[in-house]
Structures are given as C-alpha cells and as structure tokens.
Amino acid sequence: MTIAACAALVERGDPDRFAAVMAAPVAARSQLFPLYAFNLEVARAPWVTQEPMIAEMRLQWWRDIAEAAVNGGPVRAHEVVGPLTEVVRETGLPGDVLDRLVEARRWDIYREPFADEAAFDAYIEDTGGGLMWLAVRALGGTEEQAARDAGWALGLANFLRAVPVLEARGRFPLVDGRPAAVAALAQRGLDRLAKARRARRDLPAAAMLATWQTGPILAQAAAEPLRVGEGRLGLSEARRRGRLIWAALTGRW
C-alpha cells in the first residue's frame, strides 16, 4: 500500500492527471496520487460489470472506505485504501465531499438520461468540483468556491471528451445535444474557469495543474460544438506538452 502503487494506477488509467502531478513539486505527490487513484477506482466501478447490482455494491464499498477513513474505522488491505486513508486523516478531508463523489457515479450504472440541467450540473459538481476541492484542501488550500469552479470546468471538459464513448455504450450524456446548447454549456465552463483564475494566488498550483488543457478544450467546444459528438476535442501532443511545461513554470493555468 504505497504511493508508488497509486501513481502506477493513475499513470495507466488517467494519464493527463498523472502528467500534471509529475510536473508539480515532489512533495505534492503523496497527497494527490492517492486522491486521483481513489477517483479512478470509483469512476471505473460502474463499468467493470454489466450487472447493476454488482456495480452498486462496488460503489457502496468505496463509500464505506471513505466513511471509515474519515471516522477512524479499520483500514482494509487494498493498494489505494491505505494511502487514501492516510491523506484523509492527515489533512482532514471532508467526508461529505468524498461520499458525494462516489454517490454521483451511480448515474454511470444506468442508461437513463439526466433528469434536467440541474441534475447534470450536480453530477459535474460532485465529481469534478468535489475532486478539485479535495486536492486543494489536501495541499492546504482554503478557497473552496474557486477550487470548485476550476474543478467544474475540468470535469465538464473531460465529460465532453467522453461523450462519444458514453453514447457508444448506450448512455444519453447531454441534456440538450443541439450545437447551440453544447456551445452554451462549454461557455459556462469557461466562465467558471475564469472565476477560478481570478483567485489563482489563493490556490495551490500543484492541484491546479490538472486544468492545464481545460481552457483550450472548452474553447474548442464553444466555438465548434460539433467536435464534441465527433470526438475531436483535444490538443496535439506538442501543444499538450508545451502548455503543461508553461503552466508548471509560470503557475498560470
């Protein structure tokens, strides 16, 4: 149960966040890798089985793990649980945020669309916004709203990139898939990212490096919303590397 095991999981399953952590100061890795590995395991849980009941049980297992970590319960033998529990207890991460991050993933189990825009927003808030707030809090940050704004934008960018895969798996990811609605949604993400950037000085740069691609991806979706359904969101490898290096050196994401 080591940080290295968490890092290996993130490297395989979430290479963008892995690159962001590796570009951050070494001291941040012991906090960020367990959180990102936890997020990855939770995000995977609904997809590793075709049986909804089994997926529900997997998510409940992670809810129980988070509750035990917060409340001083026993630490189960698992490569992520030990490091996660240490981070939760050492930094006082809020149990309700951890719980909602897991609970939100129940949507991924089933094929029903989001009930409305508020339900979609809550999903992005609890997954993307919640994870960013946990990362910021673990690194000593206190600006929750700014962290959530950045995390919501990042979560939305990642969700829009996943739309073609979700559709191929029989899901209905967007409340309104018309180009104008998709463009407006992407613009909302850009607006929240701009709000977070205004509080940049109060946010730990190591956590915020995860957003290094968020602005350009959302800008693509806002300007050319058809790229979302066509799976054409994203940066070239050269631009990805260049933006990450620039963000790491300047602290401007």
Backbone as CSV, one residue per row, in Angstrom:
resi,resn,N_x,N_y,N_z,CA_x,CA_y,CA_z,C_x,C_y,C_z
1,MET,0.851,-1.190,0.000,0.000,0.000,0.000,0.887,1.241,0.000
2,THR,1.361,1.608,-1.169,2.325,2.691,-1.278,1.847,3.754,-2.251
3,ILE,2.482,4.902,-2.163,2.199,5.965,-3.112,2.562,5.516,-4.521
4,ALA,3.626,4.716,-4.641,4.039,4.243,-5.957,2.945,3.419,-6.625
5,ALA,2.238,2.610,-5.850,1.150,1.809,-6.415,0.026,2.712,-6.909
6,CYS,-0.289,3.746,-6.145,-1.319,4.703,-6.579,-0.872,5.425,-7.841
7,ALA,0.392,5.824,-7.873,0.915,6.525,-9.051,0.827,5.643,-10.291
8,ALA,1.137,4.354,-10.135,1.083,3.433,-11.274,-0.344,3.291,-11.793
9,LEU,-1.300,3.244,-10.883,-2.701,3.176,-11.301,-3.107,4.417,-12.085
10,VAL,-2.725,5.577,-11.575,-3.081,6.828,-12.243,-2.373,6.938,-13.589
11,GLU,-1.141,6.514,-13.657,-0.408,6.576,-14.924,-1.120,5.765,-16.002
12,ARG,-1.628,4.589,-15.640,-2.306,3.734,-16.618,-3.714,4.231,-16.944
13,GLY,-4.433,4.689,-15.922,-5.849,4.980,-16.112,-6.220,6.432,-16.297
14,ASP,-5.337,7.346,-15.911,-5.645,8.779,-16.001,-4.353,9.522,-16.335
15,PRO,-3.832,9.310,-17.548,-2.501,9.842,-17.871,-2.389,11.357,-17.822
16,ASP,-3.485,12.071,-18.075,-3.412,13.531,-18.003,-3.151,14.001,-16.577
17,ARG,-3.886,13.439,-15.616,-3.630,13.829,-14.223,-2.264,13.337,-13.762
18,PHE,-1.843,12.187,-14.240,-0.500,11.705,-13.893,0.545,12.714,-14.354
19,ALA,0.427,13.187,-15.589,1.398,14.159,-16.102,1.382,15.434,-15.279
20,ALA,0.189,15.861,-14.860,0.084,17.087,-14.066,0.770,16.925,-12.712
21,VAL,0.589,15.769,-12.075,1.224,15.542,-10.771,2.739,15.471,-10.935
22,MET,3.195,14.822,-11.978,4.638,14.707,-12.179,5.279,16.047,-12.496
23,ALA,4.493,17.001,-12.979,5.014,18.342,-13.243,4.988,19.222,-11.997
24,ALA,4.292,18.758,-10.961,4.169,19.509,-9.712,5.343,19.196,-8.788
25,PRO,5.528,19.983,-7.739,6.583,19.668,-6.773,6.428,18.266,-6.201
26,VAL,7.545,17.614,-5.950,7.529,16.221,-5.479,6.717,16.079,-4.199
27,ALA,6.762,17.063,-3.339,6.068,16.974,-2.056,4.566,16.802,-2.203
28,ALA,3.997,17.217,-3.330,2.554,17.122,-3.520,2.095,15.723,-3.902
29,ARG,3.012,14.880,-4.315,2.621,13.573,-4.856,1.968,12.673,-3.822
30,SER,2.419,12.743,-2.586,1.861,11.843,-1.557,0.425,12.186,-1.220
31,GLN,-0.004,13.418,-1.525,-1.404,13.792,-1.323,-2.243,13.543,-2.582
32,LEU,-1.701,13.884,-3.740,-2.503,13.860,-4.957,-2.669,12.462,-5.542
33,PHE,-1.626,11.665,-5.542,-1.762,10.347,-6.168,-2.811,9.465,-5.486
34,PRO,-2.877,9.414,-4.150,-3.946,8.606,-3.538,-5.347,9.125,-3.884
35,LEU,-5.525,10.449,-3.916,-6.834,11.000,-4.265,-7.208,10.671,-5.703
36,TYR,-6.268,10.809,-6.612,-6.565,10.542,-8.013,-6.759,9.053,-8.259
37,ALA,-6.043,8.210,-7.522,-6.256,6.768,-7.651,-7.635,6.385,-7.124
38,PHE,-8.030,6.979,-6.017,-9.378,6.765,-5.476,-10.429,7.183,-6.499
39,ASN,-10.270,8.362,-7.062,-11.220,8.847,-8.064,-11.288,7.895,-9.251
40,LEU,-10.153,7.400,-9.679,-10.107,6.482,-10.817,-10.831,5.182,-10.498
41,GLU,-10.593,4.625,-9.324,-11.255,3.378,-8.945,-12.768,3.565,-8.858
42,VAL,-13.193,4.686,-8.329,-14.628,4.968,-8.221,-15.237,5.145,-9.612
43,ALA,-14.550,5.882,-10.490,-15.063,6.116,-11.835,-15.157,4.814,-12.628
44,ARG,-14.272,3.883,-12.365,-14.284,2.597,-13.070,-15.400,1.669,-12.598
45,ALA,-15.766,1.794,-11.358,-16.655,0.812,-10.728,-17.932,0.528,-11.516
46,PRO,-18.614,1.530,-12.066,-19.844,1.228,-12.795,-19.635,0.509,-14.120
47,TRP,-18.402,0.475,-14.613,-18.158,-0.023,-15.969,-17.530,-1.405,-16.018
48,VAL,-17.156,-1.960,-14.879,-16.446,-3.247,-14.885,-17.389,-4.433,-14.880
49,THR,-18.682,-4.182,-14.864,-19.663,-5.250,-14.862,-20.921,-4.799,-15.598
50,GLN,-21.643,-5.751,-16.164,-22.922,-5.464,-16.799,-24.080,-5.565,-15.819
51,GLU,-23.788,-5.991,-14.583,-24.820,-6.192,-13.575,-24.954,-4.954,-12.689
52,PRO,-26.053,-4.225,-12.771,-26.208,-3.018,-11.952,-26.038,-3.271,-10.458
53,MET,-26.535,-4.398,-9.963,-26.419,-4.669,-8.529,-24.966,-4.799,-8.095
54,ILE,-24.155,-5.441,-8.928,-22.738,-5.583,-8.592,-22.052,-4.218,-8.621
55,ALA,-22.398,-3.395,-9.624,-21.822,-2.050,-9.694,-22.222,-1.224,-8.478
56,GLU,-23.472,-1.352,-8.065,-23.929,-0.650,-6.857,-23.110,-1.099,-5.643
57,MET,-22.846,-2.385,-5.547,-22.075,-2.918,-4.421,-20.643,-2.385,-4.439
58,ARG,-20.068,-2.264,-5.621,-18.711,-1.737,-5.723,-18.649,-0.277,-5.247
59,LEU,-19.634,0.499,-5.676,-19.654,1.887,-5.226,-19.898,1.978,-3.732
60,GLN,-20.767,1.138,-3.198,-21.017,1.152,-1.756,-19.753,0.796,-0.993
61,TRP,-18.974,-0.117,-1.542,-17.702,-0.484,-0.900,-16.816,0.748,-0.760
62,TRP,-16.745,1.552,-1.799,-15.915,2.752,-1.736,-16.518,3.809,-0.815
63,ARG,-17.814,3.868,-0.744,-18.443,4.777,0.228,-18.072,4.351,1.650
64,ASP,-18.091,3.065,1.888,-17.718,2.556,3.212,-16.258,2.854,3.517
65,ILE,-15.404,2.730,2.502,-13.979,3.030,2.682,-13.792,4.494,3.073
66,ALA,-14.469,5.388,2.367,-14.352,6.814,2.669,-14.858,7.117,4.071
67,GLU,-15.971,6.511,4.447,-16.517,6.743,5.782,-15.558,6.259,6.863
68,ALA,-14.973,5.083,6.650,-14.022,4.556,7.624,-12.787,5.442,7.731
69,ALA,-12.337,5.967,6.596,-11.166,6.841,6.610,-11.429,8.097,7.423
70,VAL,-12.611,8.648,7.279,-12.960,9.884,7.990,-13.193,9.619,9.474
71,ASN,-13.840,8.522,9.774,-14.300,8.276,11.148,-13.397,7.364,11.964
72,GLY,-12.218,7.039,11.442,-11.276,6.244,12.220,-11.542,4.757,12.212
73,GLY,-12.227,4.278,11.197,-12.509,2.856,11.094,-11.296,2.069,10.648
74,PRO,-11.442,0.741,10.570,-10.311,-0.102,10.157,-9.911,0.150,8.717
75,VAL,-8.632,-0.035,8.437,-8.090,0.181,7.098,-8.004,-1.165,6.384
76,ARG,-8.728,-1.307,5.303,-8.736,-2.573,4.575,-7.474,-2.712,3.720
77,ALA,-7.127,-3.961,3.455,-5.934,-4.258,2.656,-6.244,-4.023,1.181
78,HIS,-5.792,-2.913,0.661,-6.015,-2.556,-0.736,-4.982,-1.500,-1.091
79,GLU,-4.472,-1.548,-2.318,-3.359,-0.680,-2.670,-3.685,0.808,-2.641
80,VAL,-4.960,1.156,-2.734,-5.361,2.566,-2.680,-5.849,2.962,-1.297
81,VAL,-6.475,2.042,-0.595,-7.150,2.387,0.659,-6.183,2.923,1.709
82,GLY,-5.046,2.283,1.876,-4.093,2.735,2.887,-3.613,4.151,2.660
83,PRO,-3.039,4.453,1.477,-2.602,5.822,1.205,-3.739,6.831,1.265
84,LEU,-4.920,6.455,0.757,-6.061,7.367,0.807,-6.422,7.697,2.246
85,THR,-6.502,6.677,3.082,-6.864,6.883,4.486,-5.867,7.814,5.168
86,GLU,-4.596,7.637,4.846,-3.567,8.494,5.444,-3.773,9.953,5.045
87,VAL,-4.052,10.195,3.766,-4.280,11.561,3.308,-5.523,12.152,3.964
88,VAL,-6.604,11.378,3.997,-7.861,11.859,4.582,-7.651,12.259,6.037
89,ARG,-6.975,11.417,6.792,-6.819,11.671,8.224,-5.787,12.755,8.514
90,GLU,-4.737,12.817,7.735,-3.702,13.818,8.000,-4.149,15.221,7.614
91,THR,-4.981,15.320,6.593,-5.365,16.644,6.092,-6.804,17.007,6.421
92,GLY,-7.538,16.110,7.073,-8.902,16.409,7.488,-9.867,16.613,6.348
93,LEU,-9.794,15.757,5.339,-10.677,15.914,4.188,-12.130,15.668,4.587
94,PRO,-13.041,16.433,4.032,-14.454,16.341,4.422,-15.129,15.076,3.893
95,GLY,-15.740,14.342,4.805,-16.376,13.088,4.442,-17.536,13.251,3.490
96,ASP,-18.293,14.344,3.615,-19.452,14.513,2.741,-19.031,14.701,1.288
97,VAL,-17.895,15.345,1.057,-17.412,15.541,-0.313,-16.961,14.214,-0.907
98,LEU,-16.248,13.428,-0.127,-15.842,12.092,-0.567,-17.061,11.235,-0.897
99,ASP,-18.055,11.294,-0.039,-19.245,10.466,-0.232,-19.997,10.871,-1.500
100,ARG,-20.153,12.163,-1.720,-20.894,12.610,-2.900,-20.136,12.291,-4.190
101,LEU,-18.808,12.293,-4.126,-18.025,11.938,-5.297,-18.336,10.506,-5.731
102,VAL,-18.488,9.626,-4.747,-18.819,8.229,-5.057,-20.279,8.110,-5.469
103,GLU,-21.179,8.691,-4.706,-22.611,8.572,-4.957,-22.978,9.080,-6.356
104,ALA,-22.320,10.130,-6.818,-22.640,10.693,-8.133,-22.440,9.678,-9.251
105,ARG,-21.511,8.757,-9.047,-21.193,7.787,-10.091,-22.284,6.746,-10.296
106,ARG,-23.314,6.758,-9.482,-24.429,5.850,-9.714,-25.092,6.137,-11.056
107,TRP,-25.021,7.377,-11.512,-25.592,7.703,-12.824,-24.952,6.855,-13.914
108,ASP,-23.666,6.556,-13.777,-22.948,5.814,-14.807,-23.412,4.363,-14.916
109,ILE,-24.077,3.871,-13.893,-24.502,2.467,-13.901,-25.648,2.248,-14.875
110,TYR,-26.546,3.203,-14.940,-27.816,3.006,-15.650,-27.846,3.790,-16.963
111,ARG,-28.875,3.547,-17.748,-28.978,4.138,-19.074,-29.931,5.323,-19.134
112,GLU,-30.522,5.689,-18.018,-31.430,6.831,-18.018,-30.642,8.129,-18.195
113,PRO,-31.181,9.070,-18.955,-30.516,10.368,-19.102,-30.631,11.183,-17.813
114,PHE,-29.880,12.254,-17.735,-30.030,13.177,-16.618,-31.439,13.754,-16.648
115,ALA,-32.024,13.917,-15.478,-33.407,14.399,-15.402,-33.546,15.804,-15.983
116,ASP,-32.542,16.641,-15.743,-32.586,18.016,-16.223,-31.198,18.624,-16.087
117,GLU,-31.095,19.891,-16.433,-29.799,20.564,-16.371,-29.248,20.604,-14.957
118,ALA,-30.122,20.753,-13.969,-29.663,20.800,-12.580,-29.024,19.475,-12.180
119,ALA,-29.584,18.368,-12.631,-29.019,17.054,-12.314,-27.656,16.886,-12.978
120,PHE,-27.533,17.338,-14.212,-26.235,17.285,-14.899,-25.207,18.137,-14.166
121,ASP,-25.597,19.361,-13.825,-24.674,20.256,-13.122,-24.208,19.648,-11.809
122,ALA,-25.118,18.996,-11.092,-24.771,18.385,-9.806,-23.770,17.247,-10.003
123,TYR,-23.944,16.487,-11.065,-23.013,15.398,-11.362,-21.606,15.949,-11.580
124,ILE,-21.481,16.977,-12.402,-20.172,17.573,-12.655,-19.623,18.217,-11.386
125,GLU,-20.500,18.824,-10.597,-20.072,19.453,-9.342,-19.513,18.425,-8.373
126,ASP,-20.208,17.313,-8.214,-19.803,16.323,-7.218,-18.587,15.518,-7.660
127,THR,-18.421,15.343,-8.962,-17.263,14.594,-9.446,-16.086,15.535,-9.690
128,GLY,-16.191,16.414,-10.679,-15.094,17.322,-10.985,-14.833,18.363,-9.919
129,GLY,-15.892,19.056,-9.491,-15.716,20.090,-8.470,-15.285,19.520,-7.137
130,GLY,-15.889,18.420,-6.753,-15.545,17.800,-5.479,-14.111,17.316,-5.436
131,LEU,-13.661,16.676,-6.524,-12.288,16.168,-6.549,-11.280,17.308,-6.462
132,MET,-11.537,18.399,-7.174,-10.597,19.512,-7.118,-10.564,20.123,-5.718
133,TRP,-11.701,20.236,-5.064,-11.710,20.777,-3.716,-10.941,19.864,-2.769
134,LEU,-11.079,18.551,-2.924,-10.315,17.618,-2.096,-8.815,17.793,-2.323
135,ALA,-8.410,17.935,-3.579,-6.993,18.113,-3.883,-6.463,19.416,-3.306
136,VAL,-7.218,20.477,-3.460,-6.806,21.778,-2.920,-6.726,21.719,-1.404
137,ARG,-7.727,21.139,-0.784,-7.749,21.021,0.682,-6.574,20.170,1.186
138,ALA,-6.271,19.080,0.480,-5.170,18.207,0.895,-3.834,18.925,0.852
139,LEU,-3.727,19.931,-0.013,-2.480,20.694,-0.121,-2.506,21.986,0.685
140,GLY,-3.495,22.121,1.557,-3.534,23.254,2.460,-4.341,24.436,1.985
141,GLY,-5.008,24.326,0.841,-5.816,25.427,0.336,-7.130,25.562,1.072
142,THR,-7.695,26.755,1.047,-8.943,27.015,1.769,-10.028,27.633,0.894
143,GLU,-9.726,27.955,-0.349,-10.682,28.640,-1.223,-11.576,27.618,-1.921
144,GLU,-12.626,27.201,-1.237,-13.463,26.125,-1.769,-14.164,26.510,-3.060
145,GLN,-14.779,27.677,-3.118,-15.551,28.023,-4.306,-14.662,28.118,-5.536
146,ALA,-13.503,28.735,-5.391,-12.591,28.843,-6.525,-12.121,27.464,-6.971
147,ALA,-11.835,26.595,-6.010,-11.435,25.225,-6.354,-12.554,24.513,-7.096
148,ARG,-13.767,24.677,-6.616,-14.908,24.022,-7.271,-15.166,24.592,-8.663
149,ASP,-14.967,25.882,-8.833,-15.131,26.474,-10.159,-14.148,25.840,-11.147
150,ALA,-12.900,25.744,-10.741,-11.897,25.139,-11.619,-12.205,23.662,-11.865
151,GLY,-12.605,22.956,-10.807,-12.904,21.541,-10.945,-14.123,21.272,-11.798
152,TRP,-15.121,22.163,-11.709,-16.312,22.008,-12.550,-15.935,22.160,-14.018
153,ALA,-15.116,23.151,-14.298,-14.682,23.361,-15.679,-13.879,22.157,-16.181
154,LEU,-12.969,21.666,-15.375,-12.180,20.499,-15.759,-13.069,19.274,-15.929
155,GLY,-13.989,19.076,-14.986,-14.897,17.942,-15.088,-15.751,18.010,-16.343
156,LEU,-16.208,19.207,-16.688,-17.005,19.368,-17.898,-16.169,19.068,-19.138
157,ALA,-14.954,19.575,-19.184,-14.091,19.310,-20.340,-13.879,17.816,-20.521
158,ASN,-13.599,17.116,-19.431,-13.400,15.673,-19.515,-14.676,14.958,-19.935
159,PHE,-15.814,15.420,-19.430,-17.087,14.793,-19.776,-17.386,14.984,-21.262
160,LEU,-17.171,16.180,-21.773,-17.428,16.428,-23.186,-16.531,15.566,-24.068
161,ARG,-15.309,15.347,-23.644,-14.416,14.466,-24.408,-14.906,13.021,-24.388
162,ALA,-15.640,12.657,-23.352,-16.112,11.277,-23.216,-17.456,11.031,-23.891
163,VAL,-18.090,12.069,-24.411,-19.438,11.929,-24.978,-19.537,10.815,-26.021
164,PRO,-18.631,10.727,-27.005,-18.775,9.650,-27.992,-18.711,8.249,-27.377
165,VAL,-17.852,8.063,-26.396,-17.747,6.750,-25.739,-19.010,6.453,-24.951
166,LEU,-19.522,7.437,-24.248,-20.753,7.237,-23.483,-21.914,6.893,-24.404
167,GLU,-22.010,7.582,-25.515,-23.079,7.283,-26.469,-22.930,5.881,-27.042
168,ALA,-21.695,5.475,-27.321,-21.463,4.134,-27.860,-21.852,3.049,-26.859
169,ARG,-21.840,3.406,-25.572,-22.215,2.455,-24.523,-23.685,2.566,-24.140
170,GLY,-24.435,3.262,-24.952,-25.874,3.324,-24.743,-26.341,4.359,-23.754
171,ARG,-25.484,5.326,-23.414,-25.875,6.382,-22.486,-26.353,7.618,-23.250
172,PHE,-27.033,8.493,-22.514,-27.505,9.760,-23.072,-26.846,10.882,-22.262
173,PRO,-25.617,11.243,-22.619,-24.823,12.106,-21.740,-25.268,13.552,-21.640
174,LEU,-25.842,14.106,-22.709,-26.157,15.531,-22.716,-27.657,15.763,-22.568
175,VAL,-28.000,16.702,-21.724,-29.409,17.061,-21.551,-29.963,17.637,-22.854
176,ASP,-29.162,18.447,-23.520,-29.548,19.049,-24.798,-28.333,18.987,-25.712
177,GLY,-28.403,18.138,-26.726,-27.254,17.933,-27.595,-27.213,18.829,-28.815
178,ARG,-28.139,19.777,-28.915,-28.098,20.694,-30.060,-26.832,21.551,-30.002
179,PRO,-26.251,21.855,-31.148,-24.987,22.607,-31.159,-25.009,23.877,-30.316
180,ALA,-26.080,24.649,-30.397,-26.127,25.899,-29.628,-26.105,25.628,-28.134
181,ALA,-26.793,24.566,-27.705,-26.821,24.225,-26.281,-25.466,23.726,-25.811
182,VAL,-24.791,22.938,-26.643,-23.461,22.446,-26.293,-22.477,23.600,-26.193
183,ALA,-22.569,24.534,-27.123,-21.693,25.702,-27.082,-21.936,26.521,-25.814
184,ALA,-23.202,26.694,-25.444,-23.529,27.450,-24.234,-23.017,26.733,-22.991
185,LEU,-23.108,25.410,-22.973,-22.596,24.633,-21.841,-21.094,24.814,-21.712
186,ALA,-20.388,24.706,-22.827,-18.937,24.903,-22.798,-18.583,26.303,-22.320
187,GLN,-19.381,27.303,-22.724,-19.114,28.670,-22.288,-19.303,28.811,-20.790
188,ARG,-20.281,28.105,-20.229,-20.439,28.135,-18.767,-19.184,27.591,-18.087
189,GLY,-18.606,26.553,-18.660,-17.359,26.035,-18.106,-16.237,27.053,-18.191
190,LEU,-16.146,27.736,-19.319,-15.121,28.777,-19.464,-15.332,29.907,-18.465
191,ASP,-16.575,30.250,-18.217,-16.867,31.320,-17.249,-16.415,30.913,-15.845
192,ARG,-16.680,29.669,-15.476,-16.262,29.223,-14.135,-14.744,29.111,-14.046
193,LEU,-14.101,28.702,-15.120,-12.642,28.652,-15.123,-12.067,30.057,-14.957
194,ALA,-12.678,31.033,-15.619,-12.208,32.417,-15.487,-12.344,32.909,-14.054
195,LYS,-13.440,32.554,-13.391,-13.617,32.928,-11.979,-12.517,32.313,-11.120
196,ALA,-12.200,31.048,-11.379,-11.147,30.390,-10.599,-9.801,31.057,-10.823
197,ARG,-9.536,31.439,-12.051,-8.248,32.070,-12.355,-8.078,33.398,-11.632
198,ARG,-9.166,34.078,-11.367,-9.064,35.343,-10.635,-8.618,35.122,-9.191
199,ALA,-8.793,33.892,-8.695,-8.350,33.563,-7.335,-7.074,32.728,-7.357
200,ARG,-6.356,32.775,-8.477,-5.194,31.900,-8.677,-4.192,31.956,-7.522
201,ARG,-3.945,33.143,-7.008,-2.924,33.286,-5.970,-3.287,32.546,-4.686
202,ASP,-4.560,32.264,-4.494,-5.004,31.618,-3.265,-5.181,30.108,-3.414
203,LEU,-4.813,29.569,-4.564,-4.983,28.146,-4.819,-3.622,27.485,-4.993
204,PRO,-3.427,26.278,-4.422,-2.146,25.594,-4.584,-1.917,25.202,-6.044
205,ALA,-0.841,25.685,-6.604,-0.576,25.456,-8.022,-0.464,23.977,-8.349
206,ALA,0.024,23.181,-7.420,0.199,21.746,-7.679,-1.123,21.069,-7.994
207,ALA,-2.187,21.492,-7.328,-3.510,20.920,-7.607,-4.078,21.460,-8.903
208,MET,-3.828,22.729,-9.173,-4.449,23.375,-10.317,-3.809,23.004,-11.642
209,LEU,-2.629,22.398,-11.617,-2.006,21.981,-12.866,-2.884,21.006,-13.647
210,ALA,-3.785,20.312,-12.951,-4.670,19.368,-13.640,-5.544,20.054,-14.685
211,THR,-5.701,21.366,-14.581,-6.569,22.091,-15.518,-5.821,22.603,-16.748
212,TRP,-4.602,22.142,-16.960,-3.773,22.799,-17.972,-4.365,22.728,-19.387
213,GLN,-5.208,21.766,-19.679,-5.827,21.680,-21.002,-7.273,22.191,-21.031
214,THR,-7.813,22.507,-19.865,-9.249,22.763,-19.760,-9.707,23.929,-20.620
215,GLY,-9.011,25.058,-20.554,-9.418,26.228,-21.314,-9.482,25.971,-22.812
216,PRO,-8.417,25.452,-23.422,-8.463,25.196,-24.863,-9.535,24.189,-25.278
217,ILE,-9.756,23.165,-24.470,-10.766,22.160,-24.833,-12.162,22.765,-24.791
218,LEU,-12.458,23.501,-23.734,-13.770,24.137,-23.653,-13.935,25.194,-24.744
219,ALA,-12.870,25.885,-25.076,-12.946,26.877,-26.149,-13.254,26.202,-27.483
220,GLN,-12.668,25.045,-27.724,-12.986,24.288,-28.942,-14.473,23.938,-28.981
221,ALA,-14.996,23.441,-27.846,-16.403,23.042,-27.795,-17.335,24.229,-27.963
222,ALA,-16.959,25.374,-27.410,-17.794,26.567,-27.526,-17.809,27.101,-28.956
223,ALA,-16.667,27.039,-29.618,-16.568,27.580,-30.978,-17.069,26.610,-32.034
224,GLU,-16.837,25.322,-31.823,-17.221,24.293,-32.793,-17.871,23.122,-32.056
225,PRO,-19.109,23.278,-31.614,-19.742,22.249,-30.778,-19.880,20.879,-31.439
226,LEU,-19.868,20.821,-32.755,-19.962,19.527,-33.425,-18.740,18.650,-33.143
227,ARG,-17.643,19.268,-32.727,-16.449,18.491,-32.388,-16.713,17.540,-31.219
228,VAL,-17.675,17.886,-30.355,-17.959,17.047,-29.188,-18.445,15.673,-29.627
229,GLY,-19.526,15.631,-30.401,-20.064,14.355,-30.845,-19.142,13.601,-31.774
230,GLU,-18.283,14.328,-32.481,-17.352,13.699,-33.414,-16.075,13.215,-32.736
231,GLY,-15.928,13.507,-31.438,-14.739,13.067,-30.719,-13.475,13.794,-31.134
232,ARG,-13.595,15.067,-31.474,-12.440,15.827,-31.966,-11.979,16.909,-30.995
233,LEU,-12.292,16.748,-29.726,-11.787,17.690,-28.730,-10.408,17.242,-28.264
234,GLY,-9.519,18.175,-28.107,-8.206,17.822,-27.585,-7.094,18.566,-28.291
235,LEU,-5.912,18.526,-27.701,-4.742,19.233,-28.207,-3.755,18.258,-28.830
236,SER,-2.941,18.769,-29.721,-1.860,17.954,-30.263,-0.873,17.621,-29.148
237,GLU,-0.095,16.585,-29.347,0.873,16.190,-28.315,1.858,17.316,-28.031
238,ALA,2.298,17.987,-29.061,3.251,19.083,-28.858,2.622,20.210,-28.046
239,ARG,1.380,20.535,-28.352,0.729,21.611,-27.613,0.436,21.190,-26.180
240,ARG,0.051,19.928,-25.982,-0.185,19.429,-24.631,1.069,19.602,-23.783
241,ARG,2.175,19.121,-24.288,3.432,19.194,-23.539,3.838,20.641,-23.279
242,GLY,3.694,21.456,-24.312,4.083,22.853,-24.160,3.249,23.584,-23.122
243,ARG,1.942,23.351,-23.120,1.077,24.016,-22.150,1.378,23.555,-20.727
244,LEU,1.643,22.271,-20.557,1.934,21.772,-19.211,3.240,22.357,-18.687
245,ILE,4.250,22.396,-19.522,5.530,22.973,-19.101,5.350,24.447,-18.744
246,TRP,4.614,25.165,-19.574,4.373,26.591,-19.329,3.613,26.790,-18.024
247,ALA,2.584,25.982,-17.794,1.803,26.104,-16.569,2.650,25.797,-15.342
248,ALA,3.490,24.765,-15.437,4.327,24.395,-14.300,5.361,25.477,-13.976
249,LEU,5.902,26.109,-15.005,6.927,27.119,-14.794,6.366,28.459,-14.340
250,THR,5.186,28.806,-14.818,4.629,30.134,-14.554,3.550,30.138,-13.481
251,GLY,2.959,28.970,-13.210,1.823,28.918,-12.288,0.553,29.460,-12.881
252,ARG,0.537,29.673,-14.177,-0.640,30.211,-14.861,-1.280,29.090,-15.669
253,TRP,-2.463,28.699,-15.241,-3.170,27.595,-15.874,-4.463,28.116,-16.492
